[in-house]
């Protein structure tokens, strides 16, 4: 918002006696839908109300009207990558852009594309920007790998810089057909093979498995990130693999998906990457898969993305030693 817009909002709120509490979610701008996701996460976790109260109390003490925009900065110097691997509960041949044949899974695929691959201009073009990748793994074993630059450029060349849901699905279908035209070997192992702890230029590699909704730990990565003991700062080059399972509407057990899940986890383990079980960040949310991706990006903004993963890895290792 411009200073004039902030002043107008402040005047209206003052006249209507509505408390105005400017807050800062991160050092870079983002799309409105992602901002809503971050606010929604804090609401589901019971943190939004208490945070607003603290902001109000702070404003009452300081008597400062903080309505001016803050300088933008994203001064992390190391390379960070977030690779989301989303398992799709139907065969690749069932993917369609036909509105009459869509279900929740198609909508989730669109949301994951938007949240993973579309970033604000500042967030996606700076040298230090988080590198985002997205892979859809279908229950028949086909894997589609998407990256920010190619996916968005392909749509922009068709004059679809702000695509509709159908246009995004059509592009995913095109990527599927292109993948099917290539020699089909083991897509899962090809997907993971580039990640190995011996690859020094890529830095530390972590993997979080968000597929077990019933899994509970004393401290999950997102909770460690909000812990006062979590160090903040540029922790070095890092890569995070986030494994998600897109839920269908049936709620029935899917043996094909379970087998595909095990293949992915086995491939990650074969690359000598430790996998940590997590539950979806807000499993009761309609948009829980995309919300999980947005919050992982949010951790990167606050520069405790790698630190929280590293803390979780060390904590889990310590518990293992204590148990033995």
matplotlib code that plots the C-alpha trace (Angstrom):
import matplotlib.pyplot as plt

x = [0.0, 1.1, 1.5, -1.7, -3.6, -2.3, -3.4, -6.9, -7.2, -6.0, -8.5, -11.4, -10.6, -10.1, -13.6, -15.2, -13.3, -11.8, -8.3, -5.7, -2.8, -0.2, 1.9, 4.8, 4.7, 8.1, 10.8, 9.4, 5.9, 3.7, 0.5, -2.7, -3.8, -0.5, -0.8, -4.3, -2.8, -0.2, -2.9, -5.1, -2.4, -1.9, -5.6, -6.0, -3.1, -4.6, -1.8, -3.5, -5.6, -2.8, -0.5, -3.0, -3.4, 0.4, 0.5, -2.3, -0.6, 2.7, 1.0, -0.8, 2.6, 4.6, 1.7, 3.3, 1.2, 3.2, 1.5, 4.5, 5.8, 9.1, 12.1, 12.2, 15.2, 16.0, 19.7, 20.4, 23.5, 23.2, 21.2, 18.0, 15.7, 12.3, 11.2, 7.5, 6.7, 2.9, 1.4, -1.8, -4.4, -5.3, -3.5, -1.8, -4.4, -7.2, -5.7, -7.9, -8.7, -12.4, -14.5, -17.1, -14.6, -12.7, -12.6, -10.9, -7.6, -7.5, -8.2, -5.4, -3.0, -3.8, -3.3, 0.0, 1.2, 0.2, 1.7, 4.9, 5.7, 4.2, 5.9, 5.9, 8.3, 10.6, 10.5, 11.3, 13.9, 16.4, 19.7, 19.0, 15.5, 14.2, 14.3, 11.0, 10.3, 7.2, 6.7, 3.4, 3.7, 0.7, -0.3, 0.7, 4.3, 4.5, 6.3, 5.9, 8.6, 7.9, 10.1, 9.3, 11.0, 9.8, 6.3, 5.5, 7.4, 5.4, 2.1, 3.4, 4.4, 0.7, -0.3, -1.5, 0.6, -2.4, -3.8, -7.2, -7.5, -8.3, -5.2, -3.0, -4.5, -4.0, -0.3, 0.0, -1.6, 0.9, 3.8, 2.3, 2.0, 5.6, 6.8, 4.9, 6.6, 10.0, 11.5, 9.7, 12.1, 12.0, 10.5, 10.8, 14.5, 15.2, 13.3, 15.5, 18.8, 20.2, 19.9, 22.7, 24.6, 27.8, 26.9, 28.8, 27.7, 24.1, 24.7, 22.6, 19.6, 16.5, 13.3, 10.0, 7.2, 3.9, 1.7, 0.8, -2.1, -2.0, 1.7, 2.6, 6.0, 6.9, 8.4, 7.7, 9.8, 7.2, 7.1, 10.9, 10.9, 8.8, 10.9, 12.8, 15.9, 15.8, 18.7, 17.7, 20.0, 21.5, 22.4, 24.0, 23.1, 20.2, 17.6, 14.3, 12.2, 8.6, 6.5, 2.8, -0.2, -3.1, -6.3, -9.2, -12.8, -13.5, -11.4, -10.9, -7.5, -5.5, -3.0, -1.5, -0.8, 0.7, 3.1, 4.0, 4.7, 7.1, 8.9, 9.5, 10.6, 12.9, 14.4, 15.1, 16.7, 18.8, 20.2, 21.3, 18.8, 17.1, 13.3, 11.4, 7.7, 5.4, 1.6, 0.1, 0.5, -3.3, -4.9, -8.5, -8.0, -9.6, -6.4, -4.0, -1.6, -0.9, -0.9, 1.9, 4.0, 3.2, 4.3, 7.6, 8.2, 7.3, 10.0, 12.5, 11.5, 12.3, 15.7, 15.0, 14.1, 17.4, 18.0, 14.7, 15.3, 18.8, 17.5, 14.9, 17.5, 19.8, 16.8, 15.7, 19.2, 19.6, 16.3, 17.5, 20.8, 18.9, 16.5, 19.4]
y = [0.0, 3.6, 6.1, 7.9, 4.6, 3.9, 7.4, 6.9, 3.6, 5.0, 7.9, 5.6, 3.3, 6.2, 7.6, 4.2, 3.5, 0.3, -0.6, -0.5, -2.8, -2.8, -5.9, -7.3, -11.0, -11.0, -8.9, -9.4, -8.8, -11.7, -12.3, -11.7, -15.3, -16.3, -13.6, -14.9, -18.4, -17.2, -15.4, -18.5, -20.7, -18.5, -18.4, -22.3, -22.5, -20.0, -17.6, -14.8, -13.4, -13.3, -11.8, -9.0, -8.3, -8.0, -5.6, -3.5, -3.3, -2.3, 0.4, 1.7, 2.0, 3.5, 5.7, 5.3, 5.0, 2.5, 3.0, 3.6, 0.9, -0.7, -1.0, -4.3, -6.6, -10.2, -10.2, -13.9, -14.8, -18.6, -20.7, -22.3, -24.7, -26.0, -29.1, -30.1, -33.6, -34.1, -37.5, -37.5, -40.2, -41.2, -42.3, -39.7, -40.5, -39.2, -35.7, -33.4, -29.7, -30.5, -28.6, -31.3, -33.9, -32.0, -32.9, -31.6, -33.1, -31.0, -27.9, -28.8, -29.3, -25.7, -24.3, -26.1, -24.7, -21.2, -21.4, -23.2, -21.6, -18.1, -15.5, -11.8, -10.1, -9.1, -12.6, -14.4, -12.3, -11.3, -13.2, -14.6, -15.8, -19.2, -21.6, -23.5, -26.8, -28.9, -32.5, -34.3, -38.1, -40.1, -43.4, -45.1, -44.0, -41.1, -38.0, -34.5, -32.1, -28.3, -25.3, -21.7, -20.3, -22.8, -23.2, -19.5, -18.6, -21.3, -19.7, -16.2, -17.0, -17.9, -14.6, -16.3, -14.3, -14.4, -17.8, -19.2, -22.6, -24.3, -22.8, -24.0, -27.5, -27.4, -26.6, -29.5, -31.8, -30.6, -31.4, -34.8, -35.5, -34.3, -36.6, -39.6, -39.0, -39.5, -42.8, -44.0, -45.6, -45.1, -41.6, -41.8, -42.6, -40.0, -37.5, -38.0, -39.1, -35.5, -35.1, -36.6, -35.5, -36.0, -33.1, -30.3, -27.4, -28.0, -27.8, -29.6, -31.6, -32.3, -34.2, -33.9, -36.4, -34.7, -37.7, -39.0, -37.0, -38.9, -38.5, -36.4, -35.3, -33.2, -30.6, -30.3, -28.2, -25.4, -25.3, -25.2, -22.3, -20.3, -21.5, -18.7, -21.0, -21.3, -19.2, -16.7, -15.9, -17.2, -20.8, -21.7, -23.5, -25.9, -28.0, -29.1, -32.0, -31.7, -34.9, -34.3, -36.5, -34.8, -36.0, -37.2, -36.8, -40.5, -41.0, -44.6, -46.3, -46.3, -49.2, -47.8, -44.5, -46.3, -48.3, -45.1, -43.3, -46.1, -45.9, -42.2, -42.6, -45.5, -43.4, -40.5, -42.9, -44.4, -40.8, -40.9, -38.2, -38.5, -38.3, -36.9, -37.6, -34.7, -34.1, -31.5, -28.1, -27.6, -30.9, -29.5, -26.7, -27.1, -25.8, -27.7, -28.9, -25.5, -23.9, -26.2, -25.0, -21.4, -21.7, -23.4, -20.4, -18.1, -19.7, -18.9, -15.2, -15.1, -16.7, -19.6, -22.1, -24.1, -23.5, -25.1, -28.1, -28.5, -28.2, -30.9, -33.2, -32.8, -33.2, -36.4, -37.8, -37.0, -38.8, -41.8, -41.9, -41.6, -44.4, -46.8]
z = [0.0, -0.7, 2.1, 0.9, 1.1, 4.5, 5.7, 4.2, 6.0, 9.2, 9.1, 8.3, 11.2, 13.6, 12.6, 13.1, 16.3, 14.8, 16.1, 13.3, 13.9, 11.1, 11.2, 9.2, 8.1, 6.3, 4.5, 1.0, -0.6, -1.6, -3.3, -1.3, -1.3, 0.3, 2.9, 3.7, 4.0, 6.6, 8.6, 8.4, 9.7, 12.8, 13.3, 13.2, 15.7, 18.1, 17.6, 15.7, 18.5, 21.1, 18.6, 17.8, 21.6, 22.0, 19.0, 20.5, 23.9, 22.3, 20.3, 23.5, 25.3, 22.5, 21.1, 17.7, 14.5, 12.5, 9.1, 6.9, 4.7, 5.8, 3.5, 1.6, 2.1, 1.3, 2.1, 2.5, 0.5, 0.3, -2.1, -0.7, -2.6, -1.7, -3.7, -3.1, -4.1, -4.2, -4.6, -6.7, -5.9, -9.5, -12.7, -14.9, -17.7, -15.4, -15.4, -17.3, -17.8, -18.5, -15.9, -15.8, -14.7, -12.1, -8.4, -5.3, -6.5, -9.6, -7.5, -5.2, -8.1, -9.3, -5.8, -5.4, -8.7, -7.7, -4.2, -5.3, -8.6, -8.6, -6.5, -6.3, -8.7, -5.8, -4.2, -7.4, -9.3, -6.6, -6.6, -3.1, -3.9, -2.7, -5.6, -5.8, -7.6, -7.8, -8.7, -9.2, -8.7, -10.0, -8.6, -11.9, -11.3, -13.7, -12.3, -13.7, -12.7, -12.8, -12.1, -11.7, -14.8, -17.4, -16.1, -15.9, -19.1, -21.0, -20.0, -20.5, -24.1, -24.7, -23.3, -20.1, -17.5, -15.1, -16.0, -15.1, -13.3, -16.6, -18.3, -15.5, -15.8, -19.5, -19.0, -16.5, -19.0, -21.6, -19.3, -18.7, -22.4, -22.9, -20.1, -21.5, -24.9, -23.4, -22.6, -19.4, -16.9, -13.1, -12.6, -8.8, -8.7, -11.4, -9.3, -6.2, -7.7, -7.9, -4.2, -2.2, 0.9, -1.1, -3.3, -1.5, -3.7, -2.7, 1.0, 3.6, 2.4, 4.6, 3.9, 5.6, 5.1, 5.7, 4.7, 8.1, 9.5, 12.8, 13.4, 16.4, 17.7, 20.8, 18.4, 14.7, 12.4, 12.2, 16.1, 16.3, 13.9, 16.4, 19.4, 21.2, 21.0, 17.3, 15.8, 13.1, 10.2, 7.0, 7.8, 4.5, 1.3, 1.9, 0.1, 1.6, 0.1, 1.3, 0.6, 0.5, -0.3, -1.9, -0.3, -2.4, -1.3, -0.8, 2.3, 1.5, 1.8, -1.5, -1.7, -4.9, -3.2, -0.2, -2.5, -4.3, -1.0, 0.1, -3.2, -2.7, 0.9, -0.1, -3.0, -0.6, 1.9, -0.9, -1.5, 2.1, 3.2, 6.5, 6.4, 9.3, 9.7, 10.1, 10.0, 7.6, 9.3, 9.5, 8.4, 9.0, 6.6, 3.1, 1.6, 3.9, 1.2, -0.3, 3.1, 4.2, 1.2, 1.9, 5.5, 4.5, 2.3, 5.2, 7.3, 4.6, 4.7, 8.4, 7.8, 10.2, 7.5, 7.6, 11.3, 12.3, 10.1, 11.5, 15.1, 14.3, 12.9, 15.9, 18.3, 16.6, 16.6, 20.3, 21.1, 19.1, 21.2, 24.4, 23.4, 22.7]

ax = plt.figure().add_subplot(projection="3d")
ax.plot(x, y, z, "-o")
ax.set_aspect("equal")
plt.show()
